[in-house]
Amino acid sequence: MEKEKISIIIPTRNRSNYLKRAIESVLQQSYQNIEIIVVDDASTDDTEKVVRSFKDSRIIYIKNRERQGPNFCRNVGLKKASGKYIAFLDDDDYYSDKDKLKKQIDLFKKNENLGFVGSSYYDISLQRKRTPNIKGRIDKTLLTTFSDIETSTIVIKKDVIEKVGLLDEAFKSQQNHDFFYRISKVSEFDFLPEITVIKDAPPMQISTNIKNKLQGYILFHKKHFKDIKNLPFRKFMFVMLKFLFTISILIIEAIIRNNKILPRLYESIRRYY
């Protein structure tokens, strides 16, 4: 008996061709007590037409008047969601395992301490399987390193989100890592070892991607510096050295690829320190 509803939130903008595939993959799940919340970030293509073509009462369509970004869209979906569990799915990704949601709910039932459950996924751009390879209390791990926990694989208890708050819209990247870290401080994590999601993100503009990575990386360390400072000395030094090394690599990569981005990178650093 599927008593617990799952709300699947799909933020989207001008990707109607990808979006149709994503929605279809959710509707084909064996677990049917679901609602799909599509939050359209002011698309100018036929996104609304594609969503309404499904004729399924479990699909809720919300359109922003102006472009706000994916974090804002996910938070809109969270506020609208009526399910006991929350899942996120990017519009260019899709579920490849029809039992994905059922198997994740089964894991929750086996361990009441779980707050969120992921899975392995296949990354088309890298042409390989990726797996989180961490479970249990993972807050210290997420504080010191970035993991392969992919947003589109995740199912989260809604009451855990109510404890830690919504996604932080100040982040331009790494917002999901910040979100998962906050969840990991109050609950445990587990994952399905098999591939349940195909990640099919189209390539981003290199300069914008680097700038956003830098902003998100700096903001995460600034926001959680109190927790970092409380780490054992060796781990604290490791995190700080890794931070400086990563910032250096991102800046060098930006300079090599595009000299014009350097002033913008400097502004990103200055703004958050």
C-alpha positions as CSV (number, residue, x, y, z in Angstrom):
1,M,0.0,0.0,0.0
2,E,1.5,3.3,-1.1
3,K,0.4,5.5,1.8
4,E,3.1,8.1,1.6
5,K,3.0,10.6,-1.2
6,I,6.2,11.7,-3.0
7,S,6.4,15.2,-4.4
8,I,8.8,15.3,-7.4
9,I,9.9,18.9,-8.1
10,I,11.2,19.7,-11.6
11,P,12.6,23.2,-12.2
12,T,12.8,24.1,-15.9
13,R,13.6,26.8,-18.4
14,N,13.4,26.6,-22.2
15,R,14.1,22.8,-22.3
16,S,10.7,21.4,-23.4
17,N,12.3,18.6,-25.4
18,Y,14.2,17.4,-22.3
19,L,11.3,18.1,-20.0
20,K,8.9,15.7,-21.7
21,R,11.3,12.8,-21.2
22,A,11.8,13.7,-17.5
23,I,8.1,13.8,-16.8
24,E,7.5,10.6,-18.7
25,S,10.2,8.8,-16.6
26,V,8.4,9.8,-13.4
27,L,4.9,8.8,-14.6
28,Q,6.4,5.4,-15.5
29,Q,7.5,4.7,-11.9
30,S,5.9,1.6,-10.3
31,Y,5.3,3.8,-7.2
32,Q,2.3,5.8,-8.2
33,N,1.3,7.9,-5.2
34,I,3.1,10.9,-6.5
35,E,2.7,14.5,-7.5
36,I,4.9,16.2,-10.1
37,I,5.5,19.9,-9.5
38,V,6.9,21.6,-12.6
39,V,8.2,25.1,-11.9
40,D,8.8,27.0,-15.1
41,D,11.4,29.7,-14.8
42,A,9.7,32.1,-17.3
43,S,10.3,29.9,-20.3
44,T,9.8,31.4,-23.8
45,D,9.4,28.1,-25.6
46,D,6.5,25.6,-25.6
47,T,7.2,24.3,-22.1
48,E,3.6,25.0,-20.8
49,K,2.1,23.3,-23.8
50,V,4.3,20.2,-23.3
51,V,3.4,20.0,-19.6
52,R,-0.4,20.4,-20.2
53,S,-0.3,17.8,-22.9
54,F,0.0,15.0,-20.3
55,K,-3.5,15.4,-19.0
56,D,-2.6,14.0,-15.6
57,S,-4.1,15.5,-12.4
58,R,-1.0,14.7,-10.5
59,I,1.0,17.2,-12.5
60,I,1.1,20.8,-11.0
61,Y,2.4,23.5,-13.3
62,I,3.7,26.8,-11.9
63,K,5.3,29.6,-14.0
64,N,7.4,32.4,-12.7
65,R,6.7,35.8,-14.2
66,E,10.4,36.6,-14.4
67,R,13.5,34.4,-14.5
68,Q,14.6,33.6,-10.9
69,G,17.0,30.7,-11.1
70,P,16.8,27.0,-10.2
71,N,17.2,27.5,-6.4
72,F,14.2,29.8,-6.3
73,C,12.2,27.3,-8.5
74,R,13.0,24.4,-6.2
75,N,12.0,26.4,-3.2
76,V,8.7,27.3,-4.9
77,G,8.1,23.6,-5.4
78,L,9.0,22.8,-1.8
79,K,6.4,25.3,-0.6
80,K,3.7,23.8,-2.8
81,A,4.6,20.1,-2.1
82,S,2.0,18.1,-0.2
83,G,4.0,14.8,-0.1
84,K,5.7,13.2,3.0
85,Y,8.8,12.8,0.8
86,I,10.4,15.2,-1.6
87,A,12.4,14.3,-4.8
88,F,14.2,16.6,-7.1
89,L,14.7,16.0,-10.8
90,D,16.5,18.3,-13.2
91,D,14.7,18.8,-16.5
92,D,17.5,17.3,-18.5
93,D,17.8,14.2,-16.4
94,Y,15.5,11.2,-16.2
95,Y,14.7,8.1,-14.1
96,S,16.1,5.0,-15.8
97,D,14.8,2.5,-13.2
98,K,11.0,2.1,-12.9
99,D,11.3,1.0,-9.3
100,K,13.6,3.8,-8.2
101,L,11.1,5.6,-5.9
102,K,9.7,2.3,-4.5
103,K,13.2,1.0,-3.6
104,Q,14.1,4.3,-1.9
105,I,10.9,4.3,0.2
106,D,11.7,0.7,1.2
107,L,15.1,2.0,2.5
108,F,13.4,4.7,4.6
109,K,11.1,2.0,6.1
110,K,14.1,-0.1,7.2
111,N,15.9,2.8,9.0
112,E,13.9,5.5,10.7
113,N,17.1,7.6,11.1
114,L,17.4,8.2,7.4
115,G,16.7,11.7,6.3
116,F,17.7,11.4,2.6
117,V,18.4,8.6,0.1
118,G,20.2,8.7,-3.2
119,S,21.5,6.3,-5.7
120,S,24.2,5.7,-8.3
121,Y,23.7,7.4,-11.7
122,Y,25.1,7.4,-15.1
123,D,26.8,10.7,-16.3
124,I,26.5,10.9,-20.0
125,S,29.1,13.8,-20.3
126,L,31.7,11.7,-18.4
127,Q,30.4,8.4,-19.9
128,R,30.6,6.6,-16.6
129,K,28.7,5.5,-13.5
130,R,29.0,7.6,-10.4
131,T,28.2,6.4,-6.9
132,P,28.1,8.3,-3.5
133,N,30.0,5.6,-1.6
134,I,29.2,7.1,1.7
135,K,26.4,6.3,4.1
136,G,25.2,6.8,7.7
137,R,26.2,10.1,9.4
138,I,28.1,11.8,6.7
139,D,28.2,15.5,7.9
140,K,31.9,15.4,8.6
141,T,32.6,13.9,5.2
142,L,30.5,16.5,3.4
143,L,32.2,19.3,5.4
144,T,35.7,18.3,4.2
145,T,35.0,17.1,0.7
146,F,32.5,17.2,-2.1
147,S,30.7,13.9,-2.9
148,D,28.9,12.2,-5.8
149,I,25.5,12.7,-4.3
150,E,23.4,13.8,-7.3
151,T,20.4,16.0,-6.8
152,S,18.3,14.1,-9.4
153,T,18.7,10.8,-7.4
154,I,17.6,12.2,-4.1
155,V,14.5,11.5,-2.0
156,I,14.2,13.5,1.2
157,K,11.8,13.4,4.2
158,K,9.8,16.6,4.1
159,D,9.9,17.0,7.9
160,V,13.7,17.0,7.7
161,I,13.6,19.9,5.2
162,E,11.3,21.7,7.6
163,K,14.0,21.4,10.3
164,V,17.0,22.7,8.2
165,G,15.2,25.2,5.9
166,L,14.9,25.7,2.2
167,L,17.7,25.8,-0.4
168,D,20.0,28.9,0.1
169,E,19.3,31.1,-2.9
170,A,22.5,33.1,-2.4
171,F,24.4,30.2,-3.9
172,K,25.1,30.2,-7.7
173,S,26.6,26.7,-7.5
174,Q,27.2,24.1,-4.7
175,Q,23.7,25.0,-3.4
176,N,22.9,21.3,-3.3
177,H,26.0,20.4,-1.4
178,D,25.1,23.1,1.2
179,F,21.6,21.7,1.4
180,F,22.7,18.1,1.8
181,Y,25.3,19.1,4.4
182,R,22.6,20.8,6.5
183,I,20.4,17.7,6.2
184,S,23.3,15.4,7.1
185,K,23.7,17.3,10.4
186,V,20.3,16.1,11.6
187,S,19.9,12.7,9.9
188,E,21.5,9.8,8.2
189,F,22.1,9.1,4.4
190,D,21.9,5.9,2.4
191,F,21.8,5.1,-1.3
192,L,20.9,2.5,-3.9
193,P,24.1,1.0,-5.5
194,E,22.4,0.5,-8.9
195,I,22.0,3.2,-11.5
196,T,18.5,4.7,-11.3
197,V,19.1,8.1,-13.0
198,I,20.7,9.2,-16.3
199,K,22.3,12.7,-16.0
200,D,22.2,14.4,-19.4
201,A,23.1,18.0,-18.7
202,P,23.9,20.0,-21.8
203,P,27.3,21.8,-21.8
204,M,27.4,25.2,-20.0
205,Q,29.3,28.2,-21.0
206,I,32.8,27.6,-19.6
207,S,33.4,31.2,-18.2
208,T,30.0,31.3,-16.4
209,N,30.5,27.8,-15.0
210,I,33.9,28.7,-13.5
211,K,32.7,31.9,-12.0
212,N,29.7,30.2,-10.4
213,K,31.8,27.4,-9.1
214,L,34.1,29.9,-7.5
215,Q,31.3,31.8,-5.9
216,G,29.6,28.7,-4.5
217,Y,32.8,27.2,-3.3
218,I,33.8,30.3,-1.4
219,L,30.3,30.8,0.0
220,F,30.1,27.3,1.3
221,H,33.3,27.6,3.3
222,K,32.4,31.0,4.6
223,K,28.9,29.9,5.7
224,H,30.1,26.8,7.5
225,F,33.5,28.1,8.7
226,K,32.5,27.7,12.4
227,D,32.0,24.0,11.8
228,I,35.2,23.7,9.8
229,K,37.1,25.5,12.6
230,N,35.9,22.9,15.1
231,L,37.4,20.1,13.2
232,P,40.6,18.4,14.6
233,F,43.6,20.5,13.7
234,R,44.9,18.1,10.9
235,K,41.5,18.0,9.2
236,F,41.1,21.8,9.6
237,M,44.5,22.3,7.9
238,F,43.6,19.8,5.1
239,V,40.3,21.7,4.4
240,M,42.1,25.0,4.3
241,L,44.9,23.9,2.0
242,K,42.4,22.1,-0.3
243,F,40.3,25.3,-0.3
244,L,43.3,27.5,-1.4
245,F,44.4,24.9,-3.9
246,T,40.9,24.7,-5.5
247,I,40.5,28.5,-5.7
248,S,43.9,28.7,-7.4
249,I,43.1,26.0,-9.9
250,L,39.7,27.7,-10.8
251,I,41.4,31.1,-11.3
252,I,44.2,29.6,-13.4
253,E,41.6,27.7,-15.5
254,A,39.6,30.9,-16.0
255,I,42.7,32.9,-17.1
256,I,43.7,30.3,-19.6
257,R,40.3,30.0,-21.1
258,N,39.2,33.6,-21.0
259,N,41.2,36.6,-19.8
260,K,38.1,38.8,-19.6
261,I,36.6,36.8,-16.8
262,L,39.4,37.6,-14.3
263,P,37.9,40.9,-13.1
264,R,34.6,39.1,-12.5
265,L,36.3,36.4,-10.6
266,Y,38.0,39.0,-8.4
267,E,34.7,40.6,-7.7
268,S,33.2,37.2,-6.7
269,I,36.1,36.7,-4.2
270,R,35.9,40.3,-2.8
271,R,32.1,40.1,-2.3
272,Y,32.2,37.0,-0.1
273,Y,35.3,37.9,2.0
